[in-house]
Amino acid sequence: MKLCVIPARGGSKRIPRKNIKLFNGKPIIAYSIESALQSQCFDKVIVSTDDEEIARIAKSYGAEVPFIRPGILANDHAGTLPVIKHAIEWFEQQNTIVTEVCCLYATAPFVQVAAIQKAYQQLQITKAQYCFTVTSFPFPIQRAIKVNADNRVEMLQPEYCNARSQDLEETYHDAGQFYWGKVNAFKAMLPLFSQQASPYILPQYLVQDIDTKEDWMRAELMYKILITTDKFQ
């Protein structure tokens, strides 16, 4: 069975009730559920949550909520890998064999159906343990600066002070949309950021982390622009 797990705990702090907050008119989790269902990649699309309201809203958009996530996996320190492992093992206890899993974040309104499909194909072709979304940094991280205790500027890597941007190696960061993986990799909680993963590269305009109110505002504005263009398909 190919399984999509959408983690969505109820206790988000920086943006209260973030996983079901209205994003351009509907709960933000609905975008992830709808994209997962439309991809037709999965035998089941489930939401792993500890919250009854989130469960009810998830079901109204077509996801299944076969269990309520234990509190120990829903606190501020619970990581993604243990949550996915729990979901896999829950199904195994019901005598259902899971082969591949996609962890799809609840706050990923820019996720594209085609990206889910193509990343799954990439997982198979590359024979990697994981395939997840990344995007490039908009500025060379080798020339990053910090502000010290004296309110002065220091370079993190001063050896690149005089380097030209075009001569520096391009770098990437996690796009925070989804993580395809082999079931044994998730169960063993193999590290995602490693040689075991293949990157599915997204353009920067399809990526926005949503952790603060400012992030949320920017994401809504980006979304409104994107849905009027042919780049959002």
C-alpha positions, 0 to 999 in steps of 0.5 A: 500500500502507498500511504500519504500521511499528513501530520497536523497536531493541534498545538501550534504556538506561533500561529495558533490553530495553524493547520486549519486556519483559513488560507485564501478562503479554506483551511490550509490543510485542505490544499494538501489533502486535495493535492494528495487525492488528485495525484492518484498516487496513494491507496490511502490519504490520512491525517495524523492528528491529536485534535478532534477539530482537525480530524473533523475538517480533514474528513470533510475534505476527503482524508481518513483519520484512522487513529488519534495520535498519542500525546507524546507524539504531539508535543512541541518536541515531536519530530516528523520521523517518529510521527510517520513511523507511528502511522506505518506501525499502526497500519502494520498492527491492522495487518496492512502492509505499507510499501512507500510513504509520502509525508505531506505537510499540512501547511503546503498550499503551493504543493503541486499534483505533478510534483507529487507524481514526479517525485515518486517516479524519481524515488523509483528511478534513483533507488534512493531511500527518500525523495523530497522537495528542495529549492535553491537559496536566493543569495549565496550562503557562503557570503552570509553575515552576522551581527555580533555583540558589538553591533558590528558585521562579521562574515560567517565565511570570510574566505569568500569575502571577495568571491564573485557570486557566479563563482560560488557553488549553488546551495539548496534548502528543504522546501517543506512540502513533502517527503517520499520514502521507502517504508523501511527508511521511515521505520528506521528513522534514517536521516533525511538530509543525507546521501540516502535522499534524492532532491526534487528541485522546485523553483523558488516562486513555489516555496514559502515557509509558513512559521510566522504571521508575516510568512502567512501574509506573504504566502497568501499574497504569493498564492493570489498572484500564482493562481492568475498565472500559468506557472501554478499548475 
